[in-house]
Amino acid sequence: MRYALLIVDAETASPSPEPPDPALSAQVLKAYSDYTQMLKGRGHYLGGEALQANPTATTVRVQDGKPIITDGPFVEAKEVVAGWFMIDVESQERAYEVAAWVSSAPGKDGQPIHEWLQVRQVMEDGPAEP
């Protein structure tokens, strides 16, 4: 079963007044890199990427048959999708376990980053029953 693990960050639509701590950013990126290698080693990894900051987003929609392109995110939000992993596991419970590994990755001073992840099954043969 394929699942998308959407990494939810507390970033806002407006640029942050303070740049992120480079040491902390490097530590978190290393944790994600290690996590990716672990997923590959266990045969779960199908893909994944980090996304640029929310203010760099562009929204595209069609109105009257013409594309309307707007700078910025689609909605103002307290949390945004900051990246994703695509995994292949045998059950929803296993997808939850894999997502928990990300949330417990070490961040500042080796403490868990407590990242929020949204776990969503990929639609294979129609919508899943709630």
Phi and psi in degrees as a GROMACS rama.xvg file:
@    title "Ramachandran Plot"
@    xaxis  label "Phi"
@    yaxis  label "Psi"
@TYPE xy
-97.6669  138.901  ARG-2
-133.528  143.126  TYR-3
-97.1933  129.133  ALA-4
-104.45  105.126  LEU-5
-91.5335  120.284  LEU-6
-82.6744  115.777  ILE-7
-99.773  128.37  VAL-8
-119.532  153.976  ASP-9
-85.2655  28.5076  ALA-10
-73.9612  149.652  GLU-11
-108.14  172.517  THR-12
-70.7508  -24.5995  ALA-13
-91.9911  149.11  SER-14
-59.1776  143.386  PRO-15
-68.8938  139.045  SER-16
-68.3912  -25.1605  PRO-17
-118.64  134.773  GLU-18
-66.8893  151.969  PRO-19
-64.9878  152.377  PRO-20
-65.5634  115.591  ASP-21
-59.5583  -37.8221  PRO-22
-66.1417  -42.0897  ALA-23
-67.6468  -42.736  LEU-24
-58.7208  -44.3345  SER-25
-63.7343  -39.3115  ALA-26
-65.21  -43.7135  GLN-27
-67.3106  -42.2868  VAL-28
-62.2302  -37.604  LEU-29
-64.2131  -41.0229  LYS-30
-60.8054  -42.8504  ALA-31
-66.2901  -38.2181  TYR-32
-63.2976  -45.1391  SER-33
-61.4236  -41.4354  ASP-34
-61.7781  -43.8241  TYR-35
-60.4045  -44.0913  THR-36
-62.9314  -39.122  GLN-37
-64.5654  -43.3904  MET-38
-61.6985  -42.0033  LEU-39
-62.0638  -44.387  LYS-40
-62.0301  -30.2832  GLY-41
-92.7086  0.203201  ARG-42
77.363  17.2533  GLY-43
-94.505  -22.2606  HIS-44
-77.2309  125.742  TYR-45
-112.596  -24.4988  LEU-46
167.378  174.019  GLY-47
166.516  155.762  GLY-48
-155.998  153.415  GLU-49
-88.1292  149.688  ALA-50
-107.965  149.984  LEU-51
-62.1611  163.933  GLN-52
-57.4385  148.054  ALA-53
-51.8034  -40.0518  ASN-54
-63.2301  -13.1793  PRO-55
-87.1164  -2.23913  THR-56
-68.2116  152.867  ALA-57
-125.557  136.817  THR-58
-104.497  132.532  THR-59
-125.44  130.742  VAL-60
-148.828  159.948  ARG-61
-102.774  133.21  VAL-62
-135.86  127.262  GLN-63
54.3816  37.5679  ASP-64
78.4371  2.68365  GLY-65
-120.741  141.328  LYS-66
-69.927  134.385  PRO-67
-109.587  120.465  ILE-68
-112.544  125.42  ILE-69
-125.402  132.269  THR-70
-68.5957  143.022  ASP-71
101.155  169.678  GLY-72
-71.4567  163.847  PRO-73
-66.4449  -41.1493  PHE-74
-136.997  154.428  VAL-75
-74.9936  131.63  GLU-76
-146.949  151.043  ALA-77
-78.9957  -32.3555  LYS-78
-123.381  145.796  GLU-79
-134.572  160.261  VAL-80
-76.4278  120.007  VAL-81
-101.547  -13.2238  ALA-82
175.845  -177.563  GLY-83
-158.208  156.936  TRP-84
-125.411  143.473  PHE-85
-111.873  124.044  MET-86
-124.4  161.627  ILE-87
-127.275  112.233  ASP-88
-134.591  167.93  VAL-89
-82.0411  -15.0872  GLU-90
-158.714  164.585  SER-91
-63.8526  -38.3746  GLN-92
-60.0659  -39.9809  GLU-93
-66.8101  -37.5968  ARG-94
-60.6626  -39.1615  ALA-95
-64.9428  -40.7702  TYR-96
-62.0478  -44.5318  GLU-97
-63.9473  -42.0057  VAL-98
-62.6533  -36.9393  ALA-99
-63.9055  -31.0083  ALA-100
-60.2319  -41.1959  TRP-101
-65.4366  -46.2634  VAL-102
-61.3428  -28.0332  SER-103
-95.3449  5.81052  SER-104
-60.0647  145.737  ALA-105
-72.9785  139.462  PRO-106
-122.786  -132.319  GLY-107
-57.4174  129.967  LYS-108
55.7512  26.3395  ASP-109
77.735  3.40667  GLY-110
-78.9218  148.182  GLN-111
-56.8762  142.186  PRO-112
-77.6238  -17.7068  ILE-113
53.0681  39.6925  HIS-114
-64.4007  143.148  GLU-115
-88.7093  136.349  TRP-116
-127.903  134.509  LEU-117
-95.9969  125.719  GLN-118
-103.14  119.154  VAL-119
-132.985  125.629  ARG-120
-71.1864  139.67  GLN-121
-73.7546  134.63  VAL-122
-71.3131  115.429  MET-123
-100.398  -55.504  GLU-124
-126.135  37.5727  ASP-125
109.635  171.797  GLY-126
-62.9828  144.646  PRO-127
-76.4247  152.053  ALA-128
-74.6944  135.578  GLU-129
